[in-house]
Every structure is written in C-alpha cells, then in structure tokens.
Amino acid sequence: MQSGDRLICAFVEPQAPGTQFKDWFLHITIVPWFRLDMPSSQLAEALKKNYIGSQPFEVKVENETHFGYKKRKLVNLVSATELMKLEGQTRRLLHAHKAWVVDEADKTRRRPYLPHITALTAGKVQEGSHFGVDKLCIIEQKGAYKEIMGEMVL
C-alpha cells in the first residue's frame, strides 16, 4: 500500500469526512485498496451518480469465521443484498476509469464477494446484531495515517 491508495467502505458507526485515524474503525470493505488518477471529490460525485436506486439499508451481523493467511483473521460475515449491488457498481465504475485494484492484481479477490467485518483490537460486532448504512466512504492512505476523503450518501 502506498500513500494515495484508496478504498471504499461502510462504517459500523458513522464517521465524519476529514476524520484522520491510524487504527481502523469497524467497517465493511466494499472495494479494497485501489489506485486511480482522479481526485476523491470527483470520484465521490461519480459514485453518487453510479449508485442508481440506492438508499439506506440495514445490515445483519452473522456468524464468526476466519479469513486470511492461515485463517488467522476473525471476522463476522454480514448480510444485506445492497452490499452486493454496491460492490458491483463500484468495481464497474473503477474499471471504466482504469483503476488498479489490489485484489484483482494479486489474484486474492473472493468470488462471490463475501461482505464481512474484521474483529479489531478495539472491538468486534456481535452475531445477530443489526446496524444501518446510509453512506459509503472513500478512505485514503496518507503515509502514517488514513483519512476519510469523501462520502456517498445513499
């Protein structure tokens, strides 16, 4: 990952644009790290137009499982049909603008998309709980920290 790399996610707890952080807040990654020659403000506007018919929705937290190298990352799968739609719409727009997307470049992309929330040192979600999503965020790596550079209200 390099400074300037971005990803699209939905936070479990709302976060404001401009928020800077080193340690992740609980989130669902819609599309992982990518590189694109387009400012985040312009990307946010393009994505807003691209999310046709999208509106706020509820996410259900499901069972725990393990992902990653040697299955060491504890995650909770989550379900909401809107997540699948948003992931597809986001990737199509990024492809149309010839973005480099890490999970496609290193061949780690999961098919089908398996939305999940990774447990963090700061906490994890509880199986059976629900939370609302009313926006997606563009996160940019800024060297030693990350910053919320844009949001797309659904």
C-alpha positions in Angstrom: 0.0 0.0 0.0 1.2 3.4 -0.9 0.3 7.0 0.1 -2.6 8.0 -2.1 -4.1 4.5 -2.3 -7.9 4.5 -1.5 -10.7 2.1 -0.6 -14.4 2.3 -0.3 -16.1 1.1 2.9 -19.2 1.4 5.1 -18.5 2.1 8.8 -20.5 0.4 11.5 -20.6 3.7 13.5 -20.9 6.9 11.4 -17.6 8.8 10.9 -17.3 12.3 9.5 -15.4 13.3 6.3 -12.0 14.6 7.2 -11.6 12.2 10.1 -8.0 11.0 10.4 -7.0 7.7 12.0 -4.3 5.2 12.3 -6.3 2.2 13.7 -9.3 1.2 11.8 -12.9 1.7 13.0 -15.2 -1.3 12.5 -16.2 -1.4 8.8 -17.3 -3.4 5.8 -14.9 -3.0 2.8 -16.9 -2.6 -0.4 -13.8 -2.5 -2.6 -10.2 -2.8 -1.2 -7.2 -0.6 -1.9 -7.1 0.8 -5.4 -5.1 3.4 -7.4 -6.9 5.9 -9.7 -5.9 9.1 -11.3 -8.9 11.1 -10.2 -9.4 13.3 -7.1 -11.5 11.8 -4.3 -14.1 14.6 -4.6 -14.6 13.8 -8.3 -14.7 10.1 -7.6 -17.4 10.7 -4.9 -19.5 12.6 -7.3 -19.1 9.9 -10.0 -20.0 7.1 -7.5 -23.1 9.0 -6.2 -24.4 9.1 -9.8 -23.5 5.5 -10.3 -25.3 4.2 -7.2 -28.6 4.1 -9.1 -31.6 3.4 -6.8 -29.5 3.0 -3.7 -31.0 4.0 -0.4 -30.2 3.5 3.3 -30.3 -0.2 4.4 -29.9 -2.5 7.3 -27.0 -4.9 7.8 -27.4 -8.1 9.8 -24.3 -9.5 11.5 -24.0 -13.2 11.1 -21.6 -16.0 12.2 -18.0 -15.7 13.0 -15.4 -17.4 10.8 -11.7 -16.9 9.9 -10.2 -15.4 6.8 -6.7 -14.6 5.6 -3.3 -16.3 5.8 -3.7 -19.5 7.8 -7.2 -18.4 8.7 -5.9 -16.1 11.4 -8.3 -13.1 11.0 -11.5 -13.4 13.0 -14.4 -11.9 11.0 -18.2 -11.8 11.2 -20.0 -12.3 7.9 -22.7 -9.8 7.3 -25.8 -9.8 5.0 -27.6 -7.2 3.1 -28.4 -7.6 -0.6 -27.5 -4.0 -1.2 -23.8 -4.7 -0.4 -23.5 -7.0 -3.4 -25.1 -4.4 -5.7 -22.9 -1.6 -4.3 -19.7 -3.7 -4.7 -20.6 -4.5 -8.3 -21.5 -0.9 -9.2 -18.3 0.4 -7.5 -16.0 -2.1 -9.4 -17.6 -1.3 -12.7 -17.0 2.4 -12.3 -13.4 1.8 -11.2 -12.8 -0.5 -14.2 -14.3 2.2 -16.5 -11.7 4.6 -15.2 -8.9 2.0 -15.5 -8.2 1.8 -11.7 -5.7 -0.7 -10.4 -7.4 -2.7 -7.7 -5.2 -4.7 -5.3 -7.3 -7.9 -5.0 -7.5 -8.2 -8.8 -3.8 -7.5 -9.3 -2.7 -10.0 -6.7 -5.5 -12.5 -7.5 -6.9 -12.6 -3.9 -10.3 -11.4 -5.0 -13.1 -13.5 -3.5 -15.8 -14.7 -5.8 -18.5 -14.2 -4.9 -18.0 -11.1 -2.8 -18.2 -12.0 0.9 -19.0 -8.9 3.0 -17.6 -9.1 6.5 -16.4 -7.1 9.4 -13.0 -8.0 10.8 -12.5 -8.1 14.6 -10.1 -5.4 15.7 -8.1 -4.8 18.9 -10.7 -2.1 19.7 -13.6 -4.5 19.5 -15.9 -6.5 17.3 -19.5 -6.8 16.3 -21.9 -9.3 17.9 -23.6 -12.1 15.9 -27.3 -11.3 15.5 -27.0 -7.6 15.8 -28.1 -5.1 13.2 -26.9 -1.6 12.1 -27.9 0.9 9.4 -25.8 2.1 6.5 -26.7 5.4 4.9 -23.4 6.3 3.3 -20.2 4.8 1.9 -16.8 6.5 2.4 -13.7 6.9 0.4 -10.6 6.3 2.6 -7.2 7.5 1.5 -3.8 6.3 2.9 -1.8 9.4 3.9 1.5 7.8 4.9 1.3 7.1 8.6 -2.5 7.6 8.8 -5.7 7.3 6.9 -8.3 10.0 6.2 -11.9 9.9 5.1 -11.7 11.9 1.9 -15.3 11.6 0.6 -18.7 10.2 1.3 -21.5 9.0 -0.9 -24.9 9.4 0.8 -27.3 6.7 -0.3 
